[in-house]
Amino acid sequence: MTEAPMTEAPTDPAADPAADPAADQLAELRRWLAEHWDPDLSLRRWRELLADSGWACPSWPQRWCGRGLPAGIARELSAELRRAGVPGPPEGVGMMLVAPVLLEHGSDELKDRFVRSTVTGEITWCQLFSEPGAGSDLAGLGTTAVRDGQEWLVSGQKVWSTGAATADFGLLLARTDASVPKHQGIGAFVLPMRQPGVRVRPLRQMNGHSSFNEVFFDTARLPAGWLIGEAGGGWTVARATLAHERRLAEFRDATLAGAEGLAWREAAAERAAAAEPHKWYPQRAGRPDLVIPQARAHGRAADPVLRQEVARLIEMSWSARWMADRAAAARAAGRPPGPEGSLGKLASSRIARQAARVHAMIAGASGLLAGPQSELGGVIAEIAVSVPGISIAGGTDEIQRTIIAERILGLPREPDPSKTMPFRDIPKG
Ligand SMILES: Cc1cc2nc3c(=O)[nH]c(=O)nc-3n(C[C@H](O)[C@H](O)[C@H](O)COP(=O)(O)OP(=O)(O)OC[C@H]3O[C@@H](n4cnc5c(N)ncnc54)[C@H](O)[C@@H]3O)c2cc1C
């Protein structure tokens, strides 16, 4: 069951031209904060107040931690919460992907069971999509979910699962029917991670970090009602999730400066733990911010060849920022995430590669040295080995180009006979 659209306005401003719903809501939020914010509250208690008042996620439906407000007003309210210097809902996959997808596609039972506990930070999530043989071709996934009475039994393997070692639940895609074409035989599920049928093994990356995991399912179990949507409707859920994921790049970290009290101490500890797998992500984005200081430090700021490359980087970064602003304005106007996410994703890859190239031109061979005594304490070397990840995570550059070609430019679709044949007849391996 899908809820009423989250963008639906509860009042009609046209009925009273003097009314300013945003100003009214802001005033109400300020009054509420003055009455309820107490830095000595525990983080959990504070988030329970936020969730139950609807200020945690103002665009979500009232029954599930929101106020049913239009997205534009909700953004202003979230900005006001940040200005007020209070901790917000937890960051990460639960709030950014799972809860929005449950609100769009989950049953009321699933929303009741999982949305509030996600907003309060009581439970954490990971995403169980990619498999060793199904990354770009995600619809070719082979992990199976078989109905057995009041349960689903899950067998197979996932890979690249960020946070799977600590998550309480996973958003899982699994094959429910191999006799139909691949996109039609997938289910989306909520899978409890802490059970005997689930084994998680961390991976080690070439930049030395360990952010991802392999996850093995050996008859893992979940309740029948924890299917999201219909048994063959998992692909719709997957697409909704990926659309939310492609705009994760805009996520903004609220500052902790000057924050005091128990709630903030707990929020800082939680944030540090959540940020651990992502602490190399600035390097993955190429660190364009370091390019000009590095050129100056190496006495290369007047080098005409280098200046051309820096100018190219700045030009790419600025146009990507304007495109992101345009997408944000579209969302504020209540439009759902669209294919512009692919343009932004592709732009981030190109910017990261150009920044890495400029860093290599500036640092020369010394930029390959890792460790604390090397160029910028190893940051330049870390950029070189982290940048390739941005062109792969969340859909590779080639896949983004296909999406742009087909959905934005309207070019003919890539031929794929496996789209129409039963999944079990598709040659594997
Ligand atoms: C940093 C990072 C974080 C990640 N985080 C997660 C996560 O949290 N959860 C999760 O589920 N997954 C995650 N992934 C996995 C990621 O989604 C996959 O790696 C990605 O979709 C590519 O799949 P693959 O690795 O199987 O490569 P393949 O799909 O095998 O692709 C190999 C190469 O072939 C190209 N290719 C494939 N198909 C086509 C085509 N039709 N046309 C043109 N070229 C094609 C690709 O572009 C690529 O260059 C992460 C990956 C990275 C690098």
The ligand as a Gaussian input file, in Angstrom:
#p B3LYP/6-31G(d) Opt

LIG

0 1
 C       33.275000       2.047000      -3.504000
 C       32.147000       1.084000      -3.809000
 C       31.044000       1.001000      -2.969000
 C       30.009000       0.105000      -3.231000
 N       28.977000       0.011000      -2.345000
 C       27.999000      -0.890000      -2.551000
 C       26.962000      -1.094000      -1.578000
 O       26.955000      -0.442000      -0.522000
 N       25.990000      -2.001000      -1.812000
 C       25.983000      -2.748000      -2.969000
 O       25.055000      -3.560000      -3.138000
 N       26.964000      -2.601000      -3.914000
 C       27.970000      -1.697000      -3.731000
 N       28.983000      -1.567000      -4.668000
 C       28.978000      -2.427000      -5.864000
 C       28.693000      -1.673000      -7.158000
 O       27.327000      -1.329000      -7.253000
 C       29.120000      -2.608000      -8.310000
 O       30.508000      -2.837000      -8.189000
 C       28.816000      -1.957000      -9.650000
 O       27.433000      -1.937000      -9.892000
 C       29.529000      -2.684000     -10.817000
 O       29.262000      -4.051000     -10.797000
 P       30.427000      -5.136000     -10.928000
 O       31.492000      -4.768000      -9.952000
 O       29.806000      -6.474000     -10.859000
 O       31.053000      -4.900000     -12.368000
 P       30.454000      -5.464000     -13.775000
 O       28.979000      -5.218000     -13.829000
 O       30.904000      -6.862000     -13.969000
 O       31.161000      -4.494000     -14.790000
 C       32.507000      -4.684000     -15.247000
 C       32.794000      -3.648000     -16.346000
 O       31.914000      -3.884000     -17.479000
 C       31.180000      -2.697000     -17.786000
 N       29.814000      -3.055000     -18.204000
 C       28.979000      -3.944000     -17.602000
 N       27.789000      -3.982000     -18.243000
 C       27.885000      -3.080000     -19.268000
 C       26.967000      -2.643000     -20.295000
 N       25.729000      -3.148000     -20.389000
 N       27.396000      -1.689000     -21.165000
 C       28.652000      -1.169000     -21.078000
 N       29.561000      -1.559000     -20.139000
 C       29.177000      -2.490000     -19.250000
 C       31.140000      -1.912000     -16.480000
 O       30.922000      -0.536000     -16.702000
 C       32.517000      -2.203000     -15.908000
 O       33.472000      -1.344000     -16.478000
 C       30.047000      -0.705000      -4.406000
 C       31.160000      -0.605000      -5.270000
 C       32.192000       0.265000      -4.972000
 C       33.396000       0.342000      -5.905000

